[in-house]
Amino acid sequence: MSVSQNTTGLTRRTYERIVYAIVGTGIVGLFAGMLVGQQLAGTVVYLLGCWVGGSIAVLAPKLSDAPLQDERDNALHNRASGLTMGLTMMVGLTVIPALYVLDESGHVELTGTVWGAIWAASALFLLYGVSLGIVKHRR
């Protein structure tokens, strides 16, 4: 007995290809704009590609009846997010206080780039804490 499958609608493979193609087009557009001296146009193409591709990646699984993501994807996402935050926290906790002390003692002068990285890491952890609080509250 053969089982016929309904191939209409969005499949997981098509969904992934669409998202990667749109974001990839944005990246290629950015580099093409840099190569031909049209940085603004390249940046616009890049931002559009990222926003459209990102929007599809977020909205398609919520709006589609087809299973575009499953618990394995969620588990991988959670592990990768936890690893990223853990590594960033470990590096930040070991490096940032030492940089403060070395800057205050005059051994090292922190540049604007380093201060920007410190502020960005601080903002990342603040955003993570707020996001974690929201997720826990909604449970």
C-alpha positions, 0 to 999 in steps of 0.5 A: 500500500502506498501512501501519497504525500501532499507536497503543496505548502512550505517544506522545511527544506524550502523554508531553509533555502529561502531564508539562506538565499535571502540573507546570502543575497544581502551579504553578496550585495554588501560585498558587491557594493563595497567592490563597486564603490556603492557602500550605501546601496550595498548596505541597504541591500544587506539590511533588507536581506537580513531583515526580510530573511530574519523575519521569514525565519521567525514568522514562517514556523509560527504561521505555517502548518508544516513542521519547520522546526522541532524539539531538536532545533530548540535543543540545539539553539538552547545549547548554542545560546548557553555556550555563547553566553557562558564563554562570553561571561567567562572571558568578560569576568576574567578580562574586564576587571583586570583591564580596569585595574591596569587602566587605573594603574597607568599600565594600559590605556583603554581605547574607545574600541575597548570601552565599546566592547565592554559596553556592548558585552554589558548590554548583551548580559543586561538584555539576556537577563531581561529576556530570561526574566520575561521567559520565566515570567511567561511560563 
